Amino acid sequence: MLLKFDIRRLMIHNFDVRRLDFYRKVPKDLTQPTITGAVISITCITFMLTLFISELLHFLSGEIVSEFYVDNPGESNERIPVYIKISLPRLKCDYVGLDIQDDLGRHEVGFIENTVKNPIGEEGCLFEANFLINKVPGNFHVSTHSADQQPENIDFGHVIHEVRFGSKIDNPNVPGTFNPLYGRAQIDGNALESHDYVMKVVPTIYEESSGKQLVSYQYSYAYRSYISFSHGGRVVPAVWFRYDLTPITVKYHRKRPPFYSFITTVCAIVGGTFTVAGIIDSFLFTASEIFRKLEIGKQG
């Protein structure tokens, strides 16, 4: 029994934990520094720092992801705010008005609340309006229907600056088409034709990092032009915006990757960079040694 105990003590006494060291150290007097190795080392450190900072910023900021579900944000009786800004370079502001219609029976001619008309030159008008629409199919159109006296020549050539539904989302990283009509111009067509924009509107929710939600609406559109006549046979051109809401809602929110993913990426950057740099340094050192030996051989 005493013999077994002494053998065990001897085994423990002879065990050296340093045997488990995977990273054995090479004495400095056995290593050889080179200018090429120094350049590769500096490049390696710079490259790793650049990638590390990039990954850190990505981890802190996260990425914007989207979800789809069948719903319409808010109550069904709530109204959607709309903003329109359009230039009419060949129609005076005195004749320009806004009309609103929908499937609930709403029909407003010459809507004037929250509208602004600024003259452009002698014959043009910059028209802006903020108004509310119901959550049903309908249209709003810029026309001369509400004017006390119709102009002799009506030309609805136009340039659209903005047509927006819901809140304005200022984050450029949020995907989607919230103002696809920006810059749309119809100037050189027939002065008597009406312009018709048919829009499919998609409810969109953007959840900010603070938890605040913005309800906006992105849309796509199709365009056509035609000549329309009133009951009296008179040509009555206008710029129409016909809209219909889809039952699908898109939600955008910021999602940060898990911390273990960030650590894994950092380890991959460090390990991969050191490995590749070591291979390049070894290759260059070996090539230089071969070249040096060949030069010595030629001299001898």
For each residue, the residues with C-beta under 8 A, 3 or more apart:
1: 4 5
2: 5 6
3: 6 7
4: 1 7 8
5: 1 2 8 9
6: 2 3 9 10
7: 3 4 10 11
8: 4 5 11 12
9: 5 6 12 13
10: 6 7 13 14
11: 7 8 14 15
12: 8 9 15
13: 9 10
14: 10 11
15: 11 12 19
16: 19
17: 20
18: 21
19: 15 16
20: 17
21: 18 24
22:
23:
24: 21
25:
26: 30 31
27: 30 31
28: 31
29:
30: 26 27
31: 26 27 28
32:
33: 37 38
34: 37 38 285
35: 38 39
36: 39 40 281 284 285 288
37: 33 34 40 41 281 285
38: 33 34 35 41 42
39: 35 36 42 43
40: 36 37 43 44 277 280 281 284
41: 37 38 44 45 277
42: 38 39 45 46
43: 39 40 46 47 277
44: 40 41 47 48 273 274 277
45: 41 42 48 49
46: 42 43 49 50
47: 43 44 50 51 273
48: 44 45 51 52 269 270 273
49: 45 46 52 53
50: 46 47 53 54
51: 47 48 54 55 269 273
52: 48 49 55 56 266 269
53: 49 50 56 57
54: 50 51 57 58
55: 51 52 58 59 262 265 266 269
56: 52 53 59 60 262
57: 53 54 60 61
58: 54 55 61 62 63 257
59: 55 56 62 256 257 259 262
60: 56 57 256
61: 57 58 254 256
62: 58 59 254 255 256 257
63: 58 254 255 257
64: 171 173 174 175 252 253 254 255
65: 252 253 254 255
66: 175 250 251 252
67: 250 251 253
68: 248 249 250 251
69: 248 249 251
70: 247 248 249
71: 203 247 249
72: 76 135 203 245 247 249
73: 203 205 215 249
74: 78 215
75: 78
76: 72 135
77:
78: 74 75 135
79: 132 133 134 135
80: 132 133 134 135 165 166 217
81: 130 131 132 165 166 167
82: 129 130 131 132 133 140 163 164 165
83: 128 129 130 162 163 164 168
84: 98 127 128 129 140 142 162 163 164 241
85: 126 127 128 160 161 162 163
86: 126 127 142 158 159 160 161 163 239
87: 120 124 125 126 127 158 159 161
88: 91 96 120 124 125 126 127 142 156 157 158
89: 120 121 123 124 157 158 159 187
90: 123 124 155 157 191
91: 88 95 96 123 124 125 144 151 154 155 156
92: 95 96 119 123 124 125 151
93: 96 117 118 119 125 127
94: 147
95: 91 92 144 147 150 151 154
96: 88 91 92 93 117 125 127 142 144 147
97: 109 110 111 112 142 143 144 145 146 147
98: 84 110 111 112 115 127 129 131 140 141 142 143
99: 107 108 109 110 111 140 141 143 145 146 238
100: 106 107 108 111 131 133 138 139 140
101: 106 107 108 138 139 140
102: 105 106 133 134 136 137 138 139
103: 136 137 138
104: 134 136 138
105: 102
106: 100 101 102 134 138
107: 99 100 101
108: 99 100 101 111
109: 97 99 145 146
110: 97 98 99 145 146
111: 97 98 99 100 108 115 129 131
112: 97 98 115
113: 131
114: 129 130 131
115: 98 111 112 127 128 129 130
116: 127 128 129
117: 93 96 125 126 127 128
118: 93 125 126 128
119: 92 93 122 124 125 126
120: 87 88 89 123 124 125 126
121: 89 124
122: 119
123: 89 90 91 92 120
124: 87 88 89 90 91 92 119 120 121
125: 87 88 91 92 93 96 117 118 119 120
126: 85 86 87 88 117 118 119 120
127: 84 85 86 87 88 93 96 98 115 116 117 142
128: 83 84 85 115 116 117 118
129: 82 83 84 98 111 114 115 116
130: 81 82 83 114 115
131: 81 82 98 100 111 113 114 140
132: 79 80 81 82
133: 79 80 82 100 102 138 140 243
134: 79 80 102 104 106 138
135: 72 76 78 79 80 245
136: 102 103 104 245
137: 102 103 242 243 244 245
138: 100 101 102 103 104 106 133 134 242 243
139: 100 101 102 240 241 242 243
140: 82 84 98 99 100 101 131 133 241
141: 98 99 238 239 240 241
142: 84 86 88 96 97 98 127 156 158 238 239
143: 97 98 99 146 236 237 238 239
144: 91 95 96 97 147 150 151 154 236 238
145: 97 99 109 110 236 238
146: 97 99 109 110 143
147: 94 95 96 97 144 150 151
148:
149:
150: 95 144 147 154 234
151: 91 92 95 144 147 154
152:
153: 191
154: 91 95 144 150 151 191 192 235 236 237
155: 90 91 191 237
156: 88 91 142 191 193 194 195 237 238 239
157: 88 89 90 186 187 188 189 191
158: 86 87 88 89 142 185 186 187 195 239
159: 86 87 89 183 184 185 187
160: 85 86 163 181 182 183 184 185
161: 85 86 87 182 183
162: 83 84 85 179 181 182
163: 82 83 84 85 86 160 179 181 197 241
164: 82 83 84 168 178 179 216
165: 80 81 82 201 216 217 219 243
166: 80 81 203 204 214 215 216 217
167: 81 214 215 216
168: 83 164 178 216
169: 174 176 178 206 214 216
170:
171: 64 174 206
172:
173: 64
174: 64 169 171 206 252
175: 64 66 252
176: 169 204 218 250 252
177: 180 218 219 220
178: 164 168 169 204 216 217 218 219
179: 162 163 164 182
180: 177 219 220 221
181: 160 162 163 184 197 221
182: 160 161 162 179
183: 159 160 161
184: 159 160 181 223
185: 158 159 160
186: 157 158 189 195 225
187: 89 157 158 159
188: 157
189: 157 186 193 225
190: 193 225 227
191: 90 153 154 155 156 157 237
192: 154 227 235 237
193: 156 189 190 225 226 227 237
194: 156 225 226 227 228 236 237 238 239 240
195: 156 158 186 223 225 237 238 239 240
196: 223 224 225 226 240 242
197: 163 181 221 222 223 239 240 241 242
198: 221 222 223 224 242
199: 219 220 221 241 242 243 244
200: 219 220 221 243 244 246
201: 165 217 218 219 243 244 245 246
202: 217 218 219 245 246 248 249 250
203: 71 72 73 166 215 217 245 246 248 249 250
204: 166 176 178 215 216 217 218 249 250 251 252
205: 73 213 214 215 216 249 250 251 252
206: 169 171 174 213 214 216 251 252 253
207: 211 212 213 214 251 252 253 254
208: 211 212 213 214 254
209: 254
210:
211: 207 208
212: 207 208
213: 205 206 207 208
214: 166 167 169 205 206 207 208
215: 73 74 166 167 203 204 205
216: 164 165 166 167 168 169 178 204 205 206
217: 80 165 166 178 201 202 203 204 245
218: 176 177 178 201 202 204 250
219: 165 177 178 180 199 200 201 202 243
220: 177 180 199 200
221: 180 181 197 198 199 200
222: 197 198
223: 184 195 196 197 198
224: 196 198
225: 186 189 190 193 194 195 196
226: 193 194 196
227: 190 192 193 194 235 237
228: 194 235 236 237 238
229: 233 234 235 236
230: 233 234 235 236
231:
232:
233: 229 230
234: 150 229 230
235: 154 192 227 228 229 230
236: 143 144 145 154 194 228 229 230
237: 143 154 155 156 191 192 193 194 195 227 228
238: 99 141 142 143 144 145 156 194 195 228
239: 86 141 142 143 156 158 194 195 197
240: 139 141 194 195 196 197
241: 84 139 140 141 163 197 199
242: 137 138 139 196 197 198 199
243: 133 137 138 139 165 199 200 201 219
244: 137 199 200 201
245: 72 135 136 137 201 202 203 217
246: 200 201 202 203
247: 70 71 72
248: 68 69 70 202 203
249: 68 69 70 71 72 73 202 203 204 205
250: 66 67 68 176 202 203 204 205 218
251: 66 67 68 69 204 205 206 207
252: 64 65 66 174 175 176 204 205 206 207
253: 64 65 67 206 207
254: 61 62 63 64 65 207 208 209
255: 62 63 64 65
256: 59 60 61 62
257: 58 59 62 63 261 262
258: 261 262
259: 59 262 263
260: 263 264
261: 257 258 264 265
262: 55 56 59 257 258 259 265 266
263: 259 260 266 267
264: 260 261 267 268
265: 55 261 262 268 269
266: 52 55 262 263 269 270
267: 263 264 270 271
268: 264 265 271 272
269: 48 51 52 55 265 266 272 273
270: 48 266 267 273 274
271: 267 268 274 275
272: 268 269 275 276
273: 44 47 48 51 269 270 276 277
274: 44 270 271 277 278
275: 271 272 278 279
276: 272 273 279 280
277: 40 41 43 44 273 274 280 281
278: 274 275 281 282
279: 275 276 282 283
280: 40 276 277 283 284
281: 36 37 40 277 278 284 285
282: 278 279 285 286
283: 279 280 286 287
284: 36 40 280 281 287 288
285: 34 36 37 281 282 288 289
286: 282 283 289 290
287: 283 284 290 291
288: 36 284 285 291 292
289: 285 286 292 293
290: 286 287 293 294
291: 287 288 294 295
292: 288 289 295 296
293: 289 290 296 297
294: 290 291 297 298
295: 291 292 298 299
296: 292 293 299 300
297: 293 294 300
298: 294 295
299: 295 296
300: 296 297
